Amino acid sequence: MIPELRSRFNYEFTPEQYETLLRLLEDRCGTRVEYRIAETPVFLPQELLADMATEGAELTGCCGRVGAAAGGDTGVPVGVRLPGRP
């Protein structure tokens, strides 16, 4: 986190900008967002973002492997599983 950037953002952010953010999300999601949106972004150093992107790409690659999802089903409660999933 880069505290100086977050402080400046919070200081300059207005209620009108928050309303604009909500409208943008509603337009893109196609529905009203029914919970409070955290309008403060997290400002991270570029180096950390690059590391996170690399790790994310590696994790995504793991998900595409045959059988990778099978073990995950046991962690999902029966009442919230997708239709047709055991």
C-alpha positions, -999 to +999 in steps of 0.1 A: +000+000+000+012+035-008-003+056+020+003+090+004-018+081-027-046+066-007-048+097+015-049+120-015-076+099-032-097+099+000-094+136+004-104+144-032-132+118-035-167+132-035-202+118-029-209+126-066-180+105-077-193+076-055-227+079-072-210+078-106-191+047-095-223+030-085-240+038-118-210+025-137-211-008-118-248-011-123-244-005-161-216-030-164-232-056-141-267-052-155-282-050-120-281-028-089-253-035-065-270-042-031-241-037-008-217-009+001-189-005-024-154+002-010-146+033-030-110+035-018-087+017-042-056-001-029-025+016-042+003-010-045+039-007-057+044-017-094+068-045-083+041-061-060+015-059-088+039-076-112+045-104-087+008-108-081+001-110-119+028-137-123+013-157-094-022-153-107-012-165-142+004-196-126-027-203-105-049-199-136-028-224-154-033-249-126-070-246-128-071-258-165-055-291-157-076-322-160-091-332-127-080-300-109-116-290-101-127-324-088-111-320-054-126-286-049-161-299-049-158-313-014-152-278+000-185-263-015-216-268+007-243-289-010-268-260-008-247-237-028-233-260-055-242-254-092-271-274-106-259-308-119-228-309-096-225-336-070 
